[in-house]
Amino acid sequence: MNAMIKIGLAAAMASFVAVGAQADPIALSDAQMDAVAAAGVETVDGFVCPVITTENVLHSPRAGAIGEGHYTIGGPDVSVPLHATNGDGAGTPPGPHSQPGDTDYTAIWAR
């Protein structure tokens, strides 16, 4: 019984020590970041275009209708992995697309 208590206390102490452990932040150069970003992930050119379900956004000069009763405010161009785009790359603003609440919704669209 005494051995079980010692083992339990040792395990508890080890977890407290591990929780308090810290490491210095990792600093990567621009070349290293580019290498990480390019490592085997297919990217596509896209653009930011959130799906908004109210026409109140039309007060913005960057707003417009995108079809299926949805609206958007256009954003910047981006380069992202294909799976990070609306409908996993299948969504199109004037046609079928994912909207907030869908599992494959994102505000980034593939060109």
Protein Blocks (a to p, Z undefined) as FASTA:
>chain_A
ZZmmmmmmmmmmmmmmmmmpccddddddfklmmmmmmnopacdddddddddfbfklmmpm
kbccebjhiacdddddddddfklpghhhpacfklccddehiakbcfbdcZZ
